[in-house]
Amino acid sequence: MGFKVVNAGKGRLFRRKDGKYLIYLPKDLAEDTMFPFKGVNSIHVKISFKIGGDKLIVEKWTEEETD
C-alpha cells in the first residue's frame, strides 16, 4: 500500500471577533511528510505577497529578521 503526497488543500483565511486574522490549513496538508514545517506545535513565520498578486508566501521566520 502506497501513500499519497498532499501538497495542496483547501484552506481558509478568516477574521476573528477580536480582529485578528487566521489561516486554516487542512490537517492532511500540515501532517504530510513533505510539509516544510515539521515537528513543532507553533512556529514564527514570515508572510509576504507581491503588490497586485494573488499569492501569499509563507516562510520560516529567521532570527536575523526584525519585526
N, C-alpha and C positions, 0 to 999 in steps of 0.2 A: 504494500500500500504506500503510495507517494504522499507528498504534502503539497499544498497549494500556497504559492507565494502571493501575499496580499500587499501590493504596492500602491493601491488606490482604494478609496472608500468614500461614502457619502457622509460628510461631517456637517457641522452646523456652527455658525457664528451667531451668538445671541447676546443681548444686553440684559443684565440682571436688574433687579429693582433698585440696587444701590448704585447703579450707573456704570459698574464695571462690565467689560466685555469678556466673554469666554469663548474658546474654540473647543468644540467637542470633536474628539477623534474616535472613530469606531474601534471597539476592542480588538477585532481581528487585525486591523491595521497596526495598532500600537503594540500588539503582542507577537507580530510576525518576527521570525528570526532575523530578517534582513532590516528591520526597523532601526534607524540610525541612533536613537536614544535608548540605550539598553541599561537594565539593572538599577534603575532609580525610580523612586516614587515621586520625586519633584526635581526639576532642573530649571535653571535660568536659561532662557532662550532670547535670541535677538530676532525680532520680526521686522521685516522691511518690505517695501514694494517700490516699483518704479512708477513715477508720476504718469498717469494716463493708462497704466496697465491694469490687468485684472488678476494678478497672481500675488500671493504672499510668499515670502521667502522666510523659512524658519531655520535658524542655525543655533548651535550651542553657543552660549554667551561665554566669551573668554575673559579672564581676569584683566587683560590689558585694556579692554574696552571700558569706557566711562559711561555712567548713567546719563 
